[in-house]
């Protein structure tokens, strides 16, 4: 069985690093330090030129995934931006106040994405993001995602790090079968990869990041940077891809 590596990136150098390192797909974000937000149009256009598929994360703000009408409209526009730029897919998610998946809102976005894909003659691949990890019943949420027509679920198994939820991930992979892909993410690296692959997952998600030099004193003083910046490391992309290819 071949395994696929999705690399989450939040700048143009990250796009290049994912490609150079041999990544199979990009999740395109801004502000990975906040779990990822919707990237700017300039970065979307850059990702559209990459030789590997790119999926746009549509998350209009930090915090919870309980969206009002204004937030929901922004996500709908982000989905349209991805389609217009020629990206391969979108990564979306929404919760109700009790952290269950917002079926009604997600159904609207899925229908919107399908209509846009039909209009351009190429469907948008749909990934449910880690709003899934806040759901009180992951197996109920799994069935909801399948019903809505998602291709995959990006999840750390309901824990902050995927390595701490391998039993749940294994159960999700088994329950999902061939109906939907389970895409483990959060803390996936060379050290944790063997245990993640033992869940039966066929795709993995990783930032493949390293820490840059410490923040400059002037940047910290003005609040432009809180600490060392992380960047997508092509060597880590290549290393993780090599391990996947050998597994």
C-alpha positions as CSV (number, residue, x, y, z in Angstrom):
1,X,0.0,0.0,0.0
2,X,1.4,3.4,-0.9
3,X,1.1,6.3,1.5
4,X,0.5,9.9,0.8
5,X,2.2,12.9,2.6
6,X,0.2,16.1,2.9
7,X,2.4,19.1,4.0
8,X,0.7,22.1,5.7
9,X,2.4,25.3,4.8
10,X,1.7,29.0,5.5
11,X,4.1,30.9,3.2
12,X,5.5,30.8,-0.3
13,X,8.8,29.2,0.9
14,X,6.8,26.4,2.4
15,X,5.2,25.7,-0.9
16,X,8.6,25.4,-2.5
17,X,9.9,23.2,0.4
18,X,6.9,20.8,0.1
19,X,7.6,20.4,-3.6
20,X,11.4,20.1,-3.3
21,X,11.1,17.6,-0.5
22,X,8.7,15.3,-2.4
23,X,5.4,16.0,-0.7
24,X,2.3,14.7,-2.4
25,X,-0.1,17.4,-1.5
26,X,-0.2,20.8,0.2
27,X,-2.6,22.1,2.7
28,X,-2.4,25.9,2.3
29,X,-2.9,28.1,5.3
30,X,-1.9,31.2,7.0
31,X,-0.9,31.4,10.7
32,X,0.0,27.8,11.4
33,X,0.9,28.9,15.0
34,X,-2.9,29.3,15.5
35,X,-3.7,26.0,13.9
36,X,-4.1,27.6,10.5
37,X,-6.3,30.4,9.0
38,X,-7.4,31.2,5.5
39,X,-4.4,32.3,3.4
40,X,-4.3,35.5,1.4
41,X,-5.1,35.6,-2.3
42,X,-1.5,36.1,-3.3
43,X,-0.5,32.9,-1.6
44,X,-3.5,31.1,-3.1
45,X,-2.3,32.1,-6.6
46,X,1.2,31.0,-5.8
47,X,0.0,27.6,-4.7
48,X,-2.0,27.2,-7.8
49,X,1.3,27.2,-9.8
50,X,2.7,24.3,-7.7
51,X,3.2,21.0,-9.5
52,X,1.4,19.1,-6.7
53,X,-2.2,19.5,-5.6
54,X,-3.0,22.2,-3.0
55,X,-6.0,22.3,-0.7
56,X,-7.1,25.6,0.8
57,X,-7.9,25.8,4.5
58,X,-11.0,28.0,4.9
59,X,-11.0,29.2,8.5
60,X,-11.9,32.9,8.8
61,X,-10.6,33.5,12.4
62,X,-8.9,31.9,15.3
63,X,-10.9,30.3,18.2
64,X,-13.8,28.0,18.0
65,X,-15.6,26.7,14.9
66,X,-19.1,28.0,15.8
67,X,-19.7,30.4,13.0
68,X,-22.4,33.1,12.6
69,X,-23.7,34.2,9.2
70,X,-20.9,36.6,8.5
71,X,-18.2,34.0,9.2
72,X,-20.1,31.5,7.1
73,X,-20.2,33.9,4.2
74,X,-16.5,34.3,4.4
75,X,-15.9,30.6,4.2
76,X,-18.2,30.4,1.1
77,X,-16.1,33.1,-0.5
78,X,-12.9,31.2,0.4
79,X,-14.3,28.1,-1.3
80,X,-15.0,30.1,-4.4
81,X,-11.5,31.6,-4.3
82,X,-10.0,28.1,-4.2
83,X,-12.1,27.0,-7.2
84,X,-11.4,30.1,-9.2
85,X,-7.6,29.8,-8.6
86,X,-7.7,26.2,-9.8
87,X,-6.8,24.6,-6.4
88,X,-7.6,20.9,-6.0
89,X,-9.6,21.1,-2.9
90,X,-10.8,22.8,0.3
91,X,-10.5,22.0,4.0
92,X,-13.6,23.1,6.0
93,X,-15.3,22.5,9.3
94,X,-18.0,24.0,11.5
95,X,-19.5,23.2,14.9
96,X,-22.6,23.9,16.8
97,X,-22.5,25.4,20.3
98,X,-22.2,21.9,21.8
99,X,-19.2,21.0,19.6
100,X,-21.1,18.6,17.3
101,X,-20.7,19.1,13.6
102,X,-22.9,21.8,12.2
103,X,-24.7,19.6,9.7
104,X,-26.8,22.3,8.1
105,X,-23.9,24.8,7.5
106,X,-21.5,22.1,6.3
107,X,-24.2,20.8,3.9
108,X,-24.5,24.4,2.4
109,X,-20.7,24.6,1.9
110,X,-20.5,21.1,0.4
111,X,-23.3,21.9,-2.0
112,X,-21.5,25.2,-2.9
113,X,-18.2,23.5,-3.5
114,X,-19.8,20.8,-5.6
115,X,-21.6,23.5,-7.8
116,X,-18.3,25.3,-8.2
117,X,-16.5,22.1,-9.1
118,X,-19.1,21.2,-11.7
119,X,-19.0,24.6,-13.2
120,X,-15.2,24.3,-13.8
121,X,-15.4,20.7,-14.8
122,X,-13.2,19.4,-12.0
123,X,-14.6,18.6,-8.5
124,X,-13.1,20.1,-5.4
125,X,-11.8,17.5,-3.0
126,X,-13.4,18.1,0.4
127,X,-11.5,17.6,3.7
128,X,-13.2,18.0,7.1
129,X,-10.8,19.8,9.4
130,X,-10.1,19.4,13.1
131,X,-13.3,20.8,14.2
132,X,-13.9,17.0,14.2
133,X,-11.5,16.7,17.1
134,X,-13.7,18.7,19.4
135,X,-16.8,16.6,18.7
136,X,-18.1,14.7,21.8
137,X,-18.7,11.5,19.8
138,X,-16.1,11.0,17.0
139,X,-17.9,8.0,15.6
140,X,-21.2,10.0,15.3
141,X,-19.2,12.7,13.6
142,X,-17.5,10.2,11.3
143,X,-20.9,9.1,10.0
144,X,-22.0,12.7,9.5
145,X,-18.9,13.4,7.5
146,X,-19.6,10.4,5.3
147,X,-23.2,11.4,4.8
148,X,-22.1,14.9,3.8
149,X,-19.7,13.5,1.2
150,X,-16.3,14.5,2.5
151,X,-13.3,12.7,1.0
152,X,-11.3,12.7,4.2
153,X,-11.2,13.8,7.8
154,X,-8.1,15.6,9.2
155,X,-7.9,14.5,12.8
156,X,-5.6,13.9,15.7
157,X,-8.1,11.4,17.2
158,X,-9.6,13.9,19.7
159,X,-6.3,14.6,21.4
160,X,-4.0,17.6,20.8
161,X,-1.4,15.2,19.3
162,X,-2.2,12.2,17.1
163,X,0.4,10.0,18.9
164,X,-1.7,10.2,22.0
165,X,-4.8,8.9,20.3
166,X,-3.6,5.9,18.2
167,X,-6.3,3.7,19.6
168,X,-9.0,6.1,18.6
169,X,-7.4,6.7,15.2
170,X,-7.2,2.9,14.6
171,X,-10.9,2.5,15.5
172,X,-11.8,5.4,13.1
173,X,-9.8,3.9,10.3
174,X,-11.5,0.6,10.8
175,X,-15.0,2.1,11.1
176,X,-14.4,4.3,8.0
177,X,-13.3,1.4,5.8
178,X,-13.4,2.5,2.2
179,X,-16.1,5.1,2.8
180,X,-13.8,8.0,3.8
181,X,-10.1,8.5,4.4
182,X,-8.8,9.2,7.9
183,X,-5.9,11.7,7.7
184,X,-3.9,11.8,11.0
185,X,-2.2,15.1,11.7
186,X,-0.7,17.1,14.6
187,X,2.7,16.1,15.8
188,X,3.4,13.6,13.0
189,X,7.1,13.4,12.4
190,X,9.8,10.7,11.9
191,X,9.6,9.6,15.5
192,X,5.8,9.2,15.7
193,X,5.2,8.0,12.1
194,X,5.5,4.2,12.8
195,X,2.8,4.3,15.4
196,X,0.6,6.5,13.2
197,X,0.9,4.1,10.2
198,X,0.1,1.2,12.5
199,X,-3.5,2.7,12.7
200,X,-4.0,1.7,9.0
201,X,-4.0,5.3,7.8
202,X,-3.1,5.7,4.1
203,X,-2.4,9.4,4.3
204,X,-0.6,11.6,6.9
205,X,-0.5,15.3,7.5
206,X,2.6,17.1,8.8
207,X,4.1,20.6,9.0
208,X,7.6,19.1,8.6
209,X,8.8,22.2,10.3
210,X,12.0,23.4,11.9
211,X,12.8,26.4,14.1
212,X,14.5,29.4,12.5
213,X,16.7,31.8,14.4
214,X,15.4,33.4,17.6
215,X,13.2,36.4,17.1
216,X,15.1,39.7,16.9
217,X,15.0,42.0,19.8
218,X,13.4,44.8,17.8
219,X,10.7,42.6,16.3
220,X,9.8,41.3,19.8
221,X,9.8,44.8,21.3
222,X,7.3,46.0,18.7
223,X,5.2,42.8,19.0
224,X,5.8,41.7,15.4
225,X,7.1,38.4,16.5
226,X,6.6,36.5,19.8
227,X,9.4,33.9,19.5
228,X,11.4,31.9,17.0
229,X,9.6,31.4,13.7
230,X,9.0,27.9,12.3
231,X,9.4,27.1,8.7
232,X,8.7,24.2,6.4
233,X,12.0,22.2,6.2
234,X,12.5,20.4,2.8
235,X,14.8,17.9,4.5
236,X,12.1,16.9,6.9
237,X,9.6,16.6,4.0
238,X,12.1,14.4,2.2
239,X,12.8,12.3,5.3
240,X,9.1,11.7,6.1
241,X,8.4,10.9,2.5
242,X,11.2,8.5,2.4
243,X,9.9,6.7,5.5
244,X,6.4,6.5,3.9
245,X,7.8,5.1,0.7
246,X,9.7,2.5,2.5
247,X,6.7,1.4,4.7
